[in-house]
Amino acid sequence: MSENLSQYRVSWDSKPVLRTIYSDFFARLAGHCKAGRTLEIGGGIGNLKEMLPDAVSSDIQYADHLDFVADAQSLPSGKNAFANIVMLDVLHHLEFPVRFLQEAMRTLEPGGRIVMVEPAITFGSSLFYRLIHHEPVVMSADPLVDGEPDPARDPYDSNQAIPTLLVTKYRRKQQQLIPGLKLRNVEWFSFLAYPLSGGFKPWSLISEPMARRLLGLEKFLERPLGRIFGFRVLIVFEKRQPR
């Protein structure tokens, strides 16, 4: 396991508030999966397995708990191999997200789904992500640009704007470029609990019971306010059935 993953594991084991918030993310991912075989991309420290124990887990970095190591932009799985592909905080790290979408098209069975939770760049979250969070936000990027992936690239390189751009400014272009992959759901959510928890940092400004109460309140607010103030977005793509 890499040094970064080891540090994440320490934070996960020592912060109940972190586990509570991520359990909400995991439940959202699982709730949008259809029946069938599931591939997890970006398995990281293996915590999603607690919600989806039968998922086949992969990551670009080796760890003992993974089923295989692979780049999301070049999956070794066969055609129509999975009913679902699930991923948490992966898309905004990919060098060429369009390559992953094309690979997902090949790997998913007809009607299969990509279900992901990613950072959301909104009016309410933008200042936090730009000034406090360490990953960059580049709104001028094209999430559908293609190229040859660099094998020496740091897998933690990122642009937090990619998921938001993909389902807003570049939504129509994605449908034209990959017409067999339709955008089924976009849900903007997560307000104060996530940033106040400190994420995988050693600090937190709220306790685990406070996080639970905040998450309950946020669920009532996400439909009217999520697109304006949300810190997270859930995205579901579905592979079209053949005619």
Secondary structure as UniProt FT lines:
FT   HELIX           3..14
FT   HELIX           16..31
FT   STRAND          38..41
FT   TURN            44..45
FT   HELIX           47..50
FT   TURN            53..54
FT   STRAND          56..59
FT   TURN            64..65
FT   STRAND          68..69
FT   TURN            72..73
FT   TURN            79..80
FT   STRAND          82..88
FT   HELIX           91..93
FT   HELIX           97..107
FT   STRAND          108..119
FT   TURN            123..125
FT   HELIX           126..131
FT   TURN            139..140
FT   TURN            143..144
FT   TURN            151..152
FT   TURN            155..156
FT   TURN            160..161
FT   HELIX           162..167
FT   TURN            168..170
FT   HELIX           171..177
FT   TURN            179..180
FT   STRAND          181..189
FT   HELIX           193..197
FT   TURN            198..200
FT   HELIX           208..229
FT   STRAND          232..239
//
